Amino acid sequence: MARRGRGRRAPRTATPRPEIPTRTCLGCRGRFPRDELVRWVVGPGGQLFVDRNLKLPGRGAHLCHDAACLEKAIRRKAFGRAFRQPVGAIDGEALRGRILEAVEARVVDLLGIARRAGWSVFGADVLDRALQAGQVRLVVTATDAAAHSLKRLMGRSETERIPVAEGFLDREALGRTQGREALVAVGITHGPVAEKLQSELQRRNRVLVAAAAQSL
Ligand SMILES: [Zn+2]
């Protein structure tokens, strides 16, 4: 994901997060706000699932999004201890895949929410005007957008210091989130949704980067 410029995000301290409980990561043992961690639950057959909306009942186990923390937890057999019951055969790569799926599903959800709430803009001219007017907080681009079709957008985002994130969706998938056939880019105008999207996309990179490092 490329970030252009510094964006206009308020500093982190401007968004207080009162009373978000913390949980301990099974891998690195660090404590983090609950919603920054992956919550795992165990099914009746001992299989592990990601509770992507943090709503499933029962005991949960928490982990950072980093593949390194997942590997540590597997090595230490921490899942079985956390759930106080045996868990099925654990395949690190399959579990990483489930983290990715959960993160990607949240990104798609957020883009859809932005659309339904009227917090998204798209179409070259509309997006360009919104950028100039200082309404856009984040631009998400399609993976298969041609460089020439992004040229003006990239230039404008840079001038206006708006972050640009290359998502993982191609033009068709990005378009679907907005009820369109295909889109090269979507601008998000709502600050909190833009921040959430950025952090989900960064989490996705953390899962991928750590996974790539391990396969070397
Ligand atoms: Zn961790």
Residues whose N, C-alpha, C, O or C-beta is under 5 A from the ligand:
A	BS01	ZN	C25 G27 C28 R29 C64 C69
